[in-house]
């Protein structure tokens, strides 16, 4: 058994250093826990926001199954139907007018004529998006015709 008179100054310093290390470890652990909580909250908030944005996009695209399909198509193509119409300067989905405007804009924005690859890409993506919309409209009209034919 050690008495107070037998404890050296060195032992006292070691005990104090050990206590300081424990306190620092405690503060470090608290900082890590708080940091993890902050990151967790931010992540969950971002997830909720993304979910709300997806729902808004679905509602803006018409809601229901068709709206979900259009929102998925917009995100997959990277461009909305409205934006594609504006780029190609068309009001309605007319295949000939789309093709005419696409050809003109693609040629005018060629590198040989001082255009840029970026603008050509935008024109190409716009036509690609409107072509997809035309395909969907064709499929829909074909299904409706089949329903009418089978009902008759």
Buried (B, 14 or more C-beta within 10 A) or exposed (E): EEEEEEEEEEEEEEEEEEEEEEEEEEEEEEEEEEEEEEEEEEEEEEEEEEEEEBBEBBEEBEEEEEBBBBBBBBEEBEBBBEBBBEBBEBEEBEEEBBBEBBEEBBEEBBEEEEBEEEBBEBBBBBBBBBBBBBEBEEEEEEEEEEEEEEEE
